[in-house]
Amino acid sequence: MMNRIIIPLLSGVIFGAGLALGGMTDPARVRGFLDLFGDWDPTLAFVMGGAVIVMAIAWVVQKQLVHPVFAESFALPGTQDLNPKLIGGAGLFGIGWAIAGLCPGPGIAALVIEPASAAIFIVAMLAGMALVRMTEKN
């Protein structure tokens, strides 16, 4: 029972600390990374590259495991073809990321560093999620 609380909490703390350490919670740095034709800041490319390498290793290791260490089975997403809803959502995500300089993970982590400005982002994000749920057809 305790693993159901401690492992996700510890994972979240490590993830949030990594985002903060990598500069992903700094909207100015994120906007600098996204400004390809202005004063481009390439530092987040190294953060993202490191994340891709870690994830690639995790996929290789996962294929050799029978089940996760702290669960009965893997909960992996299925693969689906691209559809207009997915492409539109990805576009909106990118636009929001460029405007705010934050995405959900770093936004939540930024609540610890800059609670006032991060809270505005979190409230807007939650409002957008609620709006989609209210207007979405199942």
CORJOBEL-V597241 format. One line per field, one symbol per residue. phi: phi as a letter, one per 20 degrees, with the letter a starting at -180 (. if undefined). Layout:
phi: ???
This chain:
phi: .fffdfffffffffffffffffnfedgfffffffefddefdefffffffffffffffffffgfeefbffdbfbfdeffecffcgffffffffgffffffemccggfffffgfecgfffffffffffffffffffdfee
